[in-house]
Amino acid sequence: MDIKQLRSFITISETKNITKAAALLNIVQPAVSRQIHLLEDELGVELFERSRHGMHLTNEGKILEEYARRALKEIETAKIELTSSDGALKGSVNIGILSSLSELLSVALMRIIKEKYPNVNLKITVGYSGHLKEWLENGEIDVALIYGSTSSKFLDMQSMVQEQLWLIGSSQANLSAEQSIELKDISQYDLILPYAPHRLRTLIEQGFHKAKYELKISAEVNDLAVQKQLVKEGFGYTILPLVSIKNDLGNNIFRAAPINHPDFTREVVLALPNTRHISKLVHTIAQKVILVSKASVIEQEWLGCEWIGK
């Protein structure tokens, strides 16, 4: 198994066609076919189902695809690091950021990295904590800000921020930032929440179960923007960190109250994989993520939280 075989394999998996793959790889079609046959012979499995509709990965091919992508990415990272003779950082880094923090941190991160490291290609992947954790473990992203509610033997986590959760309602809601609200009172409201088993949904359900109150769920969504829009239109309330509605508070779109319960807080952590080599580039960018996050807390841009990092 060599790099050329893996590149051919990945390119075919993306194009579903040997001719197209050969054109992208700038080699003749018989050479691509031979590389795939050699790879299949070595592994003793068929990697593609071949039909007139194209080439599609078998179950074995799907398994190899995950490892092949990771291997090629690691090789490219090593090549960049070893050939950077002038010491300047260059290459590509994919940062995972929670949906609730994307508007707050993305611009600041892009600004500081482009100013200090103009040869670095920054990729920002926005998602829910569970998805970011999975992508980080699989090697699809390099570093991530996630919630530290569950540990992982594949990740090293550094505590950064403790967030308070708030009850969020429309501009007509009888809520005040100056007066906290009890779970007993929240149990009377129709709630719009993420699908289970979203981490926030799990935290809310466990908190209410522990306090022996029932949840009234009027809608379930899998997108933060939709969740906020339904609340804005008065279809119910939701539970989120205050930073999720930061840009809307000054426009009187939402009203919010802190939840008075010790279980309704979340810890944001910086996570890095411990199962693969972390390049100097990724380490450097991770430190910038910490720097930008801390500054946003100190400057009170990151609302409803406290800094607990080093």
Secondary structure, 3 states (H helix, E strand, C coil): CCHHHHHHHHHHHHHCCHHHHHHHHCCCHHHHHHHHHHHHHHHCCCCEEEECCEEEECHHHHHHHHHHHHHHHHHHHHHHHHHCCCCCCCEEEEEEEEHHHHHHHHHHHHHHHHHHCCCEEEEEEEECHHHHHHHHHHCCCCEEEEECCCCCCCEEEEEEEEEEEEEEEECCCCCECCECECHHHHCCCCEEEECCCCHHHHHHHHHHHHHCCCCCEEEEECCHHHHHHHHHCCCCEEEEEHHHHHHHHCCCCEEEEEECCCCCEEEEEEEEECCCCCCHHHHHHHHHHHHHHHHHHHCCCCCCEEECCC
